[in-house]
């Protein structure tokens, strides 16, 4: 859709007077070129340059450049091209780490952009999913309740004693509401939370490590968290599992395409590297 819009905008530009001016100049330049050897100082303004300038403006502003703006774009292009070529002639690119890095990045981009990888077939998508299932596994989820005992009131030992006494009471059938516990800022009931969420709430602690392996539907503990002591009742547990292929097909297609593009990039860069020979001169053998 964007390409069609760009082509439409470019078609409108073709009707602009500036285009006919540039076209006439290009034709005249072409006739001169037939009788003159190529000039390394010549800055060529052709259909490719015009298309690139128009497309760049279209991407930035969402519309084709007006005639006066396009004249300025061509002037800027000539200005930059002249300074760029003169800089190269002076060798300003040599030894410049920023220029070196930018060229390497552009080559990596071009290498990864070689050809359209297309869309995977259903068989390719299934094969990809089978090979990379662990990437898409849904983490374990659990639901549990907790009763909190803070060490801030009377110290660590007192909080642990209160928790042990409370465990005896709830195990004997005393209602949770009748237990003298402390308020926990994150609440008492946690529904289908993942390991990462539990660790963010309770810290890297015995509670975080043991909660998912507790027996179902009975009070356990006391377990220490980064905040104090807890009695915990595990209510539900959903093991980690890979999702159905159909539920993540869009993500799978995108990952497959990115993998193929990365493979294309590795192959293209590999072909470039084969053309070079490394010569060791005055370098330690251990390197």
Beta strands, then each sheet from edge to edge (+ up, - down):
strand 1: 137-138
strand 2: 141-150
strand 3: 189-194
strand 4: 219-224
strand 5: 228-238
strand 6: 241-242
sheet 1: 1+ 6-
sheet 2: 3+ 2- 5+ 4-
end
